[in-house]
Amino acid sequence: MSKPVRSEAELIAMARAELKVHADCPDGIVISVLRSDDSWEFRASADAATVAKPGYPECVAMLVQVGDHLRKQYDVSG
């Protein structure tokens, strides 16, 4: 049985919603979807000022956990 398919924008919106609930993330973090073969994962990027803000490392760690959770539930659309 295949997983439901979501667009990159939908997956990123889901990740942002989860991060708002579970982490105190600084503004300025850019989330992207990195595809590899038949899988995908989130990547976070930010400018140096955002990376230096309190909470950034915790936010990136939480993004990895959220991505693991969502990847088990959804495929990304092509």
C-alpha positions as CSV (number, residue, x, y, z in Angstrom):
1,M,0.0,0.0,0.0
2,S,1.5,3.3,-1.0
3,K,1.6,6.4,1.2
4,P,-0.4,9.5,0.4
5,V,1.5,12.1,-1.7
6,R,2.0,15.7,-0.7
7,S,3.8,18.5,-2.5
8,E,7.0,20.0,-1.2
9,A,5.1,23.1,-0.2
10,E,2.5,21.0,1.8
11,L,5.3,19.1,3.6
12,I,7.1,22.3,4.5
13,A,3.9,23.9,5.8
14,M,3.3,20.7,7.9
15,A,6.9,20.9,9.2
16,R,6.5,24.6,10.1
17,A,3.3,24.0,11.9
18,E,4.9,21.2,14.0
19,L,8.0,23.4,14.8
20,K,5.7,26.2,16.0
21,V,4.2,23.7,18.5
22,H,7.3,22.0,19.6
23,A,10.3,24.3,19.3
24,D,11.1,28.0,19.7
25,C,12.7,28.6,16.3
26,P,14.2,31.9,15.3
27,D,12.7,33.7,12.2
28,G,14.7,33.4,9.0
29,I,15.1,29.6,8.7
30,V,14.5,28.3,5.2
31,I,13.2,24.7,5.0
32,S,13.6,22.8,1.8
33,V,12.9,19.2,0.7
34,L,15.9,17.1,-0.5
35,R,15.0,14.1,-2.6
36,S,17.1,11.0,-2.9
37,D,15.9,8.0,-5.0
38,D,12.5,7.1,-3.6
39,S,12.9,9.0,-0.4
40,W,13.1,12.6,0.9
41,E,14.2,14.6,3.9
42,F,14.1,18.2,5.1
43,R,17.1,20.6,5.0
44,A,17.4,23.8,7.0
45,S,19.4,26.8,5.9
46,A,19.8,30.3,7.3
47,D,22.1,33.3,7.2
48,A,24.8,33.6,9.8
49,A,22.8,35.9,12.0
50,T,19.9,33.5,12.2
51,V,22.3,30.5,12.8
52,A,23.8,32.4,15.8
53,K,20.4,33.0,17.5
54,P,19.4,31.0,20.5
55,G,17.3,28.0,19.6
56,Y,18.6,27.4,16.1
57,P,20.4,24.1,16.8
58,E,17.4,22.8,18.7
59,C,15.1,23.8,15.9
60,V,17.2,22.0,13.2
61,A,17.3,18.9,15.4
62,M,13.5,19.0,15.8
63,L,13.2,19.5,12.0
64,V,15.0,16.2,11.5
65,Q,12.6,14.4,13.9
66,V,9.6,16.0,12.2
67,G,11.0,14.9,8.8
68,D,11.5,11.4,10.0
69,H,7.9,11.3,11.2
70,L,6.4,12.8,8.1
71,R,8.5,10.7,5.7
72,K,6.9,7.6,7.3
73,Q,3.5,9.0,6.5
74,Y,3.9,10.7,3.1
75,D,5.6,10.6,-0.2
76,V,6.6,13.8,-2.0
77,S,5.0,14.5,-5.3
78,G,7.1,14.5,-8.4
